[in-house]
Amino acid sequence: MQSSLAAGHASSLSKVHLGRYRRTRCRCPAAAPQVEPKTSLVPETLQDMATDTEFQATLAAVKAKGQAQLTREEAKARKRSLQDLGLPGFTNKLQAAGFEPLRRKTCTTLQLNIGLYCNQACTHCHVESSPTRTEMMDRQTAERCLELLANSPEVTCLDITGGAPELNTHFRYLVQEARVLRPDLEIIDRCNLTVLCEPGQEDLPAFLAQLRVRVVASLPCYGSDNVDKQRGRGVFDRSIQGLRLLNAVGYGQPGSDLLLDLVYNPAGAFLAPPKQKLQPAYKQELQEVYCVQFNSLLCLNNMPIKRFADWLIRRGTLSEYMALLVEAFNPAALQGVMCHTTVSVSWDGRLYDCDFNQQLDMPIVATAAGHSSKGDRNAAAGHSSGNNGVVRDAVSAYTPEEQQQQQQQEARKRGLTVWSISSLSQLTGCLIRTGSHCYGCTAGAGSSCQGATQT
């Protein structure tokens, strides 16, 4: 069965991504970029959110039902779409393909989502960030993450994301301390580019360069119409300005060790094309039209969760997109999925197999040795979250035996936190929690935070 969405992908690819935009072509001067004074993007984003009927419908649903209920309904919708089409769930698909349940390998990447606040509100955002979100990682949680990093020498990469992570007060503290702690550590900043033009961030490019931070930046197209449609009014122009600022301090330049990678994700319900086809077009367009250079392009599939799932459901295409993902299941891509070697930490300190599980509230519930999060009561004594207290309970002693079983069950629902373990090696061998959304990471060439999982 050939999905019409797949056919739409081929058409979109030829017309949009590999074709030439009808614009006046020019070559910019080789001099350093002229920095135009910029006001914050936040007022424009808030205005767009207020006039976007789909966005307002989602906010109304969250207010009426709560985020947890909406997440459950979304999972049921994905499961039902597969059942209606007679397609297997992800676990059954793995079994039919001869795979054992997925287990965690040695953790080499510690990914921190340090907050959901963002100056943008993108239509595809799987973390549902916006200027209205207030959840942010606090200093004590950041310090504990650094302690885990120090106790986990097997980790070679610290991957910092959000929201717009740079807008968290403790972002620079994390980067500076991690660099002192591990001079050879790869540190990634997942940047939306427009944050570089925000007031107060004028020195951010120099800071990132000085600390040798790899910048992985979102730019889903090299044309303004597609980018602004997906990421917000005026985002493309600010993104180009941000790229020029990074180029000016050495990022993406020939012979420089300052890496600048861009991230592509589809503008609709189709799979990401191969990097080998799309990267040359990106490089040529950005260089010839905007005098912008970068190192590599990462091509990611859209995950059928959160805002993109809402987008699919409203258009009646969730089932068709799920069918596309199942049909494109690639056993070779499965070997490189990021949940094998990445631990994702949420803003409140909870541990997940990946950033997508984090947004679906599917935490890691026990270590390989079977230790659950009950120990957090003592480890976090006197330190409560300040954000609904959902993770850390200021309890100084264990509860009576008759209540212990109930406490343990509640702890497992919350999952492990950064206070539950002393080293990330304790998670090696744990079963990985999977769901129907995992088809998004195993479709086509595969998809992870580092791009395709099959090269």
WOKA-V125335 format. One line per field, one symbol per residue. phi: phi as a letter, one per 40 degrees, with the letter a starting at -180 (. if undefined). psi: psi as a letter, one per 20 degrees, with the letter a starting at -180 (. if undefined). burial: b if it has 9 or more other C-alpha atoms within 8 Angstrom, else e. A space follows every 50 residues. Layout:
phi=???
psi=???
burial=???
This chain:
phi=.ccccccccccccccbcbccccaccabcccccccccdbcccddccccccc bcccccccccccccbgcccccccccccccccccccgbccccccccccgcc dcbcbdcbbbbbccibcacbaccbccbfcacccbcacccccccccccccc cbcccbabbbbafcccccdcdcddcccccccbdcccbbbcbcgcccbcdg bcccdccccccfccbbbcacabbcccccccbhcgccccccccccccdcbh cgcdgccccbbbbbbdcacaccccdcccddcdcccccccbfbbacabbbb ccccbfcccdcccccgbcccccccccccdbdccccbccccbbbbbcdcgc bbcaccdcccfbccbacccgcbcccccccbdgbbcgbgfcbbbcbcaccd dcbcccccccccccgcbcccbbacccccgccccbacccdccbcgcgaacb hccbb
psi=poqhhhhhggghghhghirpqnroprpqqirqqooppprqigggghgghh iohgghhghhgghhhqhgghgghgghggghhgghikqqrgghggghjjqr qpqpappipopoojqipqirmqhjpiilqriipioqprghgghhhhghgh jmiipipoopabanhiiphjghgggghhhggnhjppppoopjghhijqpi khjgghggghjlpppoqpnirjqhggghhhiqpjhgghgggghhhghhji pjqpiqjopoqqppqqibmrqprqhhhhghggggghghhilpqrgqppoq qpplqchhggggghjkjgghgggggghjpohhhhhjqhihjpppprhjjq prhrhghghjlmrpiqrhjjpajhihghhkpjnqgimikigopmpirqrq hiigghghghghghrqriihriqihiipiqppprahhihhijpcjrprij bqip.
burial=eebebbbbbeebbbebbbeeeeeeeeeeeeeeeeeeeeebbbeebbebbb eeeebbebeebbeeebeeebbeebbeebbebbbeeebbbbbebbbeeeee bebbebbbbbbbbbbbbbbbbbbebbbbbbbebebbbbeebbbbbbebbe bbeebbbbbbbbbbbbbbebbeebbbbbbeeeeebbbbbbbbbbbbbbee bbeebeebbebebbbbbbbbbbebebbbebbbbebbebbbbbbbbbbbbb bbbeebebbbbbbbbbeebbbbeebebbbebbbebbbbbbbbbbbebbbb bbbbbbbbbbbbbeeebbbbbbbbbbebbbeebbebbbbbbbbbbbbbbb bbbbbebbbeebbbbbbbeeebbbbbbbebbeebbeeebebbbbbeeeee eeebeebbeebbebbbbbbbbbbbebbbebebeeebbbbbbbbbbbbbee bbbee
